[in-house]
Amino acid sequence: MSNINRYLANARNRASQTYHNATGRNQIGTAGSPRQLVNIGGRMPAQGFSAAGDASSQAAAAVAPSYIIQISNSSNATYTGGFDVLGAFQYLYGNYGGGTWNNAGSFTLNGITISSVYTTVNYQQILSSTQSQPFQVGAVYLQSVQGNANQVSDVYTLTTQSTAGELYSRPIKPYINPNQYQNTITYNNSAFVINGYTKLTWSNIYASSIFQISFFPAAVIDPAQSLNGTSVQAQYTAPNVATNTVTLR
């Protein structure tokens, strides 16, 4: 098993218990200009992520856990209408666009289902948490499980907005690790904030494809931590599973 596959497998087993178990102090942008919500410099590490894979300002910060969700297309035809992932304020309640939630907390729209890979937390709960516990993404990994591997190398679009209503949108290009070539696993280290407004949109979801999205937070806001007398922000170091701005080990 490769280093990347091993890390992602381990992350599935531990992440649901370690979402909010670190401390930190540097504020992430959740209001004001949408440029505060996105690192527009390309594949630069998020705050708390350094080239060596260590926190730049907090040596004791925990290694980033991951939020991993799975997208499955049950159709033998490619969906070309543009498909959104996340977007809590739009999709969490009701049946927006004809989408439905099942009792397991998975969301299905146009024959495509978004679910969690965990047994202890479902996609609906993850999506709900983004409304009150926004987090800054330090890295995004995509892994093709079934179907066309181009699914994880296609450009997708990030859309977000500030609490003042200012919109921001930008394309994100996944990259293949040049030192460990696997065309079924790609990554991007552009930093951005996931809150209730944030959506990632794929133009195409290929026929019968299944792929997973792993979000590695650099910082998480949890207001409930103040009740324990600790910082409301948890800051994390980078996962040691990629090259470029994060070290592969």
Steps between C-alpha positions, in 0.01 A plus 500: 500500500636844408568770759202700378260205504626396844450848640150536358403158635628591846323835483165331448548310825600792720370826359152484647652490850754781439313777319554758775777382730770760438539861606613811321459872472535652152162619372374368170286712270129441531379853432592811305644477151471160329873528430541434872333165440732381222876485451516625142869427456459150356650191663622680811469339842226616730583679821645239736624291206870532412732351238639257757156383600524672840298787642684824428405656832387215726730203528258321731199515268340169409532340157196588292213251518284471191138537400444234231187482287412277206320587177333216308327519162249215474432573132685347204488846339720799578323785677593828333278750680754615757493332841552672835670358807451673839287819494327450836286812480365383164469123530477406867127555547205404284530350154684771309506422128326167560771365726412267786655403833474142625500373858872426480577868444594465132382743232389397149441734208471405130598141581822608673542431872728676746577303816756481779758221511466487879257294704506749789414819311292540185511755217200689635677548833823608329309748285310633800823559693632733228232754595621549857853356485663638182849377423790602283602230254872436472484221243242312291563146378286325240504123456329308221342183635313386189452616144676766293816618679467836323238577762772590751713702257225719355498865603224582749368838614508646849219745579470680831389830644547722800234574759464838324374317191808548281548205266828340397560218252817339367603180321712244683725262309590170670859381454657156481786448742813509276703283739242228543302483178147372555240637262221389733615735780541876460541796733495877526638712783315825428364635828136598535234513769208258508190650657129473428539691173791302354435271203725291277350440156598236244381556141482124440444198721602208283287192442501250787784686665579497870756736650593629842587852614725542804510846659796560732436804720775743596270664757153434640271742683299335780320756722416229756869476593468832685285319757809297590714811534695418184540675168207476258749429222683171455808517277662204329820407322493358149447128431821330386356357181593733213792681347542866400377698802448188713760228553435143385621244755 
